[in-house]
Amino acid sequence: TLLAGLFFVEPKTNAVYFYSRTIVYVIFLFWGWQFILMDFTSNEIGESFMHNVNLVFHEAGHILFSPFGWFITILGGTLGQLLMPVIVILTLSLKERNNFAASIGLWWLGQSLMDCAPYINDAQEQQLILLGGHTGRDAPGNHDWNNILVWLDQLENAGTYANMADITGTLLMICAFAWGGYILYRQYRNMQRIPG
């Protein structure tokens, strides 16, 4: 079943792998709570290392989705930065059967969604500095989420959509903590110590 697949662990767990994963888990738990506690309206998350990682896939998304017309090309930036962690999760869980690593992928998906919130929130004011070094207000037509929400006639709801992105990202990250923690618990029970 799907649930059994999501909670699969190898029958015997190497102690070195287990303790290494535990260290990784603690790092991502601590780092994740820092993201959760950030106020998306301040764009503090935009100064993080992960923002630069997400930005690569955001820009690639515009190119990837460009054959599908103007609207999807614009939306493609956000789709690109969310699609990459989804691909990572599916590959690690379904193909590699490494659910602990997949839980880190889910952490990334949550963080990436939280990373979208300041950009969505800025759709009306257009004060964030964009990739070209200007604001959306300085270069009309360059702000993805202004374009998207104007096209959808939802610009006045930018703050609501940003809040939804932030909350959903937070919930995904909490699910990642729970999933990774449960996988570690099951691995601990199966752990095989290396002799000597």
N, C-alpha and C positions, 0 to 999 in steps of 0.2 A: 504493500500500500504506500501511498504518498507519505503518510506520517512516519512509517517505518523507515522509508528512504531518507527522510530529513534527520532522523535520529540515529542513523547507522553509525556504528564505530567498529573499528577493526577488533577481532576477537581477542587479540593480545596487544597490549600497548607497551611500547618501549619506554622505559622510565625517562631517558634523555629527551625523547619527543614530548612526553607529558609535561616535564618541568619547563622545557623551552616554551611550549604552548601556554603554560600557566603564566610565565613572564610576559609573553605577548598579550595575553588576555588582560592582565593587570594594567599594562601600558595603555591599551586601547580603552579600557574601562575609565581610567583616569582622564585620558585625552578626550574621550567622548563626553564625559560630564562637563568638561570645560566648554565644549561646543554647546551642550544643552543649556548651560547657564548664561550663554551670550545673548544679548538683546539684539535681535536681527535689525531693529530700526537704527542701530548705531553703525551697522556694517563692520563690526569688529571681526566677524567671520571672514570678511574680505581681505583681511591682513594675514590670514593663516597660510601655512604651507599648503594645506589641502585645497585652498582656493586656486592656487597655481596649477595643481594637478587637475582639478575639475575644469579649469579654463582651457586646457589643451583639448579635452574631449568636447567642450562646449563649441569651440571654434571649428573642430573637425566635424561636428554635427551639422553646422551650417552647410558645409561642402557636401557631406554625405546625403543630406535631404534636399539639396538644391534641384534635383530633377523633378521634384514633386510640386513645383509652383512656389509663388512668393510667400504665402502664409506658412506653409510647412517648412520652407527654407528658414524663415525667421524663427519659428518654433523649434526648428531642428537643433539650435544651439542648446537649449534646455533638454530636449530629447536626447541629444548626444551625450551630455554629461550624466544623464540618468541611465541611459541604455548600457553604458560600459560597465558599471557595477552590476547590473542585472545579468549581463553576459558572464561576468566573473562568478557570480553566485551560481548560475545554472551549470557552468562548466565544472566548477569545483565540487558541487553537490552531486550532480547527475552523472558526469563523466568520470571525475577523479574519485568520487565517493569520499571526499575530505570535507566533512561538514563543519569542522572547526574553522578551516580556512574560509568556507562559504559564509560562516557567521561574520567574519571580518569583512567579506564582501557586502553583507547586509548592513554592517556598520557604515561602510563607505556610501551605500545608497542613501541611508538616512542622513549622513553628513552632507552629501551632495544636494539633497532636497533642501536641507537647512540653508545651504550655500546659495540656493536660488531665491530665498525669501527677501534679502535686501534689494536685489535687482527688481523683483516684482513690486516691492513696496515703493521703489523709486519711480515707478512708471508715470506718476502724475508730476512730481517735482522735477525729475530728471537732473538730479544734482550729483549723482555718482560719477566719478571719473571712469570713462570707458577705456577700452584697450588702446585706442588711438591717442589717448591723453586729453581728450575733451569730454564734456558732459553731453548728455542727450539733448539738452536745451541749446548747447552751442552748435551742435551738428544735427539738425532735425532729420528724423528718419533713421537714425543710427541706434536708437534705444529699442532693443527687442521687445521688451514687455510693454512699452508705450505703444508700439505698433500693434502688438497682439491684442491688447485690451481696447484700444481704439477701434480696431477692426471688429471686435466682438461687442462693441458698445458697452464695455464693462470698466472703463477707466476709473470711475468713482469708487469701484470696489477693489482697487489694487491692494489696499491694506488688509482687507479680508482674505484675499487670495494668498498674500504673503504670510499671514498668520496661519492659514491652513497648511501651507508648505512647511512652515517651521514646526508646527505641531505634529504633522504626519512624519516629518523627518525625525523628530524626537522619539515618537512612538516606535518607528522602525529601528532606531538605535537601541532603545530599551529592549526590543525583541531580540536584537543581535546579542546584547549582553546575556539575556536569558538563554538563548539558543547555545551560544558559546559556552556558557557556564554549565549547562546541562550536558553538553558533549564532553567537557572536561571531567565532570562527575562520573559519567559512564566510563570514560577512559581510565580514570583513577581506579575504578573497581576492576578493570581488566588488566591493570598494569603488570608488566613483567619486568623485573629488575635485571639489569645486565650483570652477569657474574663478574666478580673481581672488581 
